[in-house]
Amino acid sequence: MPDGYWEVSMTRWKTFTGVAALSLGLAVAGAVPASAHGSDTWGHGSSIRALHRSWHPGHHHPGKVPVLRGTTTVAEHLAGPLTFDVGPRGSLVVGQAFAAQLTSIPRGGAPVSWYQGDEGTDVAAVSVHGGTTTFATRVGDEMSVSSSLLLQRSPRGTIRQVADLLAYERAANPDQVNTYGFTDLPAGCAATLPPEFAPYPGAVDSHAYGSVTVHGVTYVADAGANAILSVDRRGTVRTVAVLPPVEVTVTAEAAALFGLPDCVVGETYAFEPVPTDVEVGRHGALYVTTLPGGPEDGSLGANGALHKIDPRTGKIRTLATGFAGATGVALDPKGNAYVAELVGNQVSVVTAHHKVRVLGAFTQPAGIEWAHGTLYVSTNVFGDGSIVAAKVR
């Protein structure tokens, strides 16, 4: 994969743990079912390289509700199809992250390039509404960003800039209200920590990863800003909600693994909360997936989550936790939410009554959409990528 993709606001913890995990050759633990949750829960994002290092063919526990009827491949030979959407008449619009390309794939037809970025440009946050395609581009590396734009392509093929998300981030930096790292250690213990584990506020970063448009407003899951943004027709950006830090209790095993002093065992580390997708559900509520800004190799458990957000008030309710690399969410008409678990190699379903079950095993699932009575999932996103149509009863 290209160097520097999915710079979901790399932090000191991410850099440290990524190197440590790689050097020790850690593998992902068996995938475990996520759990319904009633309160907010570790947070700054892993890079796609870190997730790639973490991924391995996990073990699956399908649970007691086998609702998957089968899958059919509808697109293949894609370079990093991390985000996509389903357009009119079953066409696909795909952000090929590793090719810096936005691609249209007509049903039964040949792929057509709709946008080609320079090498190193990330194309993500793809969504389709009324024939208009929204997507985002980002230029930068894991530690810095030089451009983060929200764009739209009209049905006639004209591409326009909707908003400069990096400019908004520099001006507002919504998650500066959060503090990450070890935030409440005794002074003697804090003095023994490597500097990369000291407390720090939310940094300036922007990486739009998911989007959805309704009633002229586009909601953006900004994985760099750790926030959900809204953008109106005029390009005015505002903060809808800042995700809360993901707090994890450090075990003796984790402390030893990362070379931390014994005094941190039992203490809390606050990871950055990285939003990866957003969808609009009943009554305008936003459904948002997040993954923690720390290792996704199983050493600290599965800490991805599904949240429900009121876009008017910014109130956040956590519906379910325990997802391994939650990178996408899709909603069906019955109120069920489907969560793609990139590291867990599975898709889970959170029912309208907030019961969580594993839908089925998928290899490296990332993007996920519901359209025309069918669930679409991008798979094998680190290799020869594809999109499958899954029949779900």
N, C-alpha and C positions, 0 to 999 in steps of 0.2 A: 504494500500500500504506500502511497506517497508520504513523504516525510512531513510531519506537522499537521495531520488532519485531525479534526474534531478537537480543537484546542478549547475544551470546555473549561476555561479559566484555570489553567494549571496553577497549583499552589505548591508551597514548600512541602506539605505532606505528600502530595501526589508524586512529586518528583522523587522524594526520598523512598516512599514505599514502592513505587514502580521499579526503581533500580533494585531494591532489596528483593522484591518478589521475583524479578527476572533472574537475579543471580542465584537464587535458591531453587529455581525451576519449579515454582509452586503450580499446582493444578487446581482447577475448580473442584470443590466438593460436590457431591451428588446434589442435584436440584431438589429443593424441598418446597412443599406447597407454601404459598404466601398465606397470610392470615388477615382476616378482617380486623379493623382497628377503629377506635373511637377518638383518638387524640393525635396531635402532631408529634412527629418523631424526630443521624450523623451527616456533612457537607461541602468542598469545591471540586469540580468535575474531574473525572478521569479523562485522559486523552484517549482517542480511538486506538492509539498504539498500546496503551495500557490495557484497554479492554481486549484487544487482539491477543496480547500476551496471556491474559487471564483465561481466554476461552479454551475449552477442550470439550470433547464429546461427553457430556455429563450423563448421569443416570437419572431416569425419570420415574416419577410416581404418578400415574395418570389420575389417581383419585377415583371417586365412585360415580362420576357423572360424565360418561363418554359421549359427548354430544357431537364429536367430529365425525362427519360422514365420509370424508375422503378429500383428497386434494388433486388439482390439475395444474400443471405448469402453464402459465399464460405469457411469460416473458423470460428470456434467458440471455446469458452472456453479457451481464451488466457489471459495471465497474463500481462497486460500492453503492448499491441502491438503498441507502439508509433512510431516505424519505421519498414518498411518492403519493399520488392520489389517483382516484378513478374519475375520469371525465365522462362526457356524454357518450352514450352508446357503447360503454364498456372500454373506451380507450384508456390508456395509462399515461400519466405524466410523471416522469422519474427524475429525481436528482441523482445523477451518477457522481458521487462524491470524489471518486478516485480518477475521474476523467474531466472534472470541472465542467460538466455538461448537464443541461436540462434537455431531456429527451421525451418526445411524444411517440407513443407506440399505439397506432390504431389497432382495433380488434382485428386480428387476422392479417395485419399489414406489416410493412417494414418500418423500423425505427426512423424517426426524423429528428435531427438536432434543432432545437428551438433556441438554444443559447449555448455559447461556448466561451468559457472564461479562460484567462491565462493560466499557465501551469501553477499549481499551488492554490488556486482559488477553490474555496469550498462552495458547493451548491447544495442548499438544504431548505428546510421549512417549506416544502412544496405542498400547495393545496389548490383546489379548483372550486370556483363558485361562479355559476352563471356564465360559463364559458371563459371566464378570466382566470388565469393562473397566477397565483402568488408564489414567490420564492425568494430566498435570501442568498446573498453571497458574502463571503468573509475572506479577507486576505490577512495573513499573519502566520505566526508560529505558536508553539505551545505557551510561550511566555509573554507574547505581545500581539497586538492586533493593529493593523494600519487602516483597515476598511471593514465596515459591516453595514450592508445596505439591504433594505427591503424593496423588492422590485415586483412589477406586475406585467404580464403579457396579455394583451387584449386578444379577442377572438380573431382580429385581423392580423395579428402578428407583431404589433407595435409593443416594444418594451419600454417602460418608463420607471423612473425611480420614485418610489412612494415615500420613503423616509430614510434618513441617515441615522441608523440606530447607534452607531459609535458616537456621533455628536451628542445624541441624547444621553448616552451612558456617561460621557465625559462631563456633561453638565449636571446630571442628576445622581448618578451612581447609586441606584436605589438600595442596594444591599450594604451600603456603608453603615446602616443601622445595626447590622449583625456583627458579632465577634466570633471568630473561628479559632480553632486550636484548643489547647488546654487553657481554660479560662479561670479556673478556680483552684489551682494547686497551692499548697503551702509554699511559702517563699523559699524555704530550704530545698524543696524538691524542684521547684521551677528553676532554680539557679543551676541545677545539674543537667538540664535539658539541652540538647543540640538546638541552635538558634532557629532551625526550620520548624520547630514545634511550639514556638512562642505564640501567644495570642496575636491575632491580626484582624483588621476590619476588612470588609468587602472591598476588593480592588476594582479598578476600572478595566472592564473587559466586556465584550459583546460577541455573542455567537448565536444568532437566531437558528433554532433547530426544528421548531414545529410552528405551524400557523393554521388558522382557520378564520374564515370570513363569514359574518352574518350581519344583515341589516346595515351594510356599508362600513362596518367596523371590522378590522382585522386584529385578532388576538395572536400574540407572538410568545412562544416559549423561548426566552433568551437564556441559553445555557451558560453564557458568560456572565450575564448580569445577575443570575440567580433570581430572576423575576419574571412575572407575566406582564406583558405590555399590551396596550391597545393603540391602534393607529387608525385615525379616521380618514375620510375621503380626501381631506386637505393635507394629509401627511402629519397631522399633529399627534405626537406620541405622549402617552401618559402611562404611569405605573398603575397597574391594576392590583397587584399583590407581590410582596416580597416573601419568598419561601423561607420558612424557619430553618435554622441549622439542624442538622441531623446528628443527634447526640448518641454516642456509643460508649459503653463501658469497656475500658481496656482490661483485657484478661492477662494473666501471667504469660500465656503462650504468645500473645500478640506483642507484649513488651519485650520478651526474649527475641522474638523474630525480628523486630526492628531495632534492637539494641538500645532500648529505653531502660532507664533505671527502675528498680523494683518499686520505688515510691509512687509510680503512676498506676500500678495495678489497682483496680477498683475505682479509678478516677474516670472522669468523663472527657472525651474528646469531641469537640463540635466540628463536624465536617460541613463543607458547603453543600447546599441543596441544589442539585443541578436539574432544572426542568428540561425534559426531552420532547414532550409533545403536549398538545392542547386540543381538545374537542369541545363542541358546544352540545349540551344535553337539554333535557326538559327544562322549561321555564328559564332558559338562557344560562343555566349554570355551566361553569367551565370544569372540565375534567382534565387533570394534569398528571402526567407521570414524572417522577423524579428518580435520579440515582445519586448515590453519595459521592462526594468529591474525594474518595479514598479508594483503597484497593478493592477490586471486585473479584479477588482470587479465592474467596471463601475463608480467608484467614480471620476476618472480622464479621462473618455472617453475611446474610443477604439483606441489604438495607434499602432496596428500592421501594417506592411507595406510589399509591394512587390517591390523589387529593381531589376534592370538590371545592370550587371557589365561587363565591358570589361576586360577579364582576362589578356590581354596584357598590358594595361595601368593602371588598377585598378580604372578607372573612374566609378562612381556610378550614376545611374539615378533612381530616385524613380518613379515607375509607378503608384502606388495606395496606399492609406492609409485608415485608419478607420476600420481595421480588429480587431476582438476581440479574441486575442490569436491565432495568425497565426503560426501554427506549421508545415505546410507542403505545398509544391507546386508541381503540376504536369503540364506537357505541352502536348497538343495534336498536331497532324500534321498541323492543321490549324493556329497555333500560339496562341491559347487560353491558358491562365494559370488558373489553378484551385487551390484555396487556402482553406485549411482546417482551420476552426476557432474553436478551441477547446472550448473556453469560450463562443463563440457566438452560438454554437450548429448548425452550418451550414457550407456549402461549397459555396464559391462565385467563380464566374468566371470573369476574367479580359480578355476582348476580345483583339484581335490583334490590335484593334484601341483604346485600353485602356479604354473601357467602362466597368463599373463594375456592375454586377448583382448577385443576390443570386440564386444559382443553386437549392438549396433545403435544407431542414432541416435534420440534422444528429445528433444523440446523441453522444456527446463527440468525435468528429472526431479528429484524430491526424495525422497519416500517410496517404499519398495520392499518387497514381501512375497511370499513363496512360500506358496501354499495350494492344496490339491486339485489338484496337478499343474500349476498355472498360476502364472506370474509376474505380479504386479500392480505397476503403476508409476504414481505420481501425476505429471502432466505439466502444462506451462504454468502453473506455480505462481505466477508473478507476474502472470498475466492471468486469463482465464476458465479456471480450473483444471479438470482432469479426471483421471479414473483409468482406465487402460487395462489390459486383460487380455492378456498376451502369451503365445502358445504357443511353448514352447521344447522342442526335441527332446532 
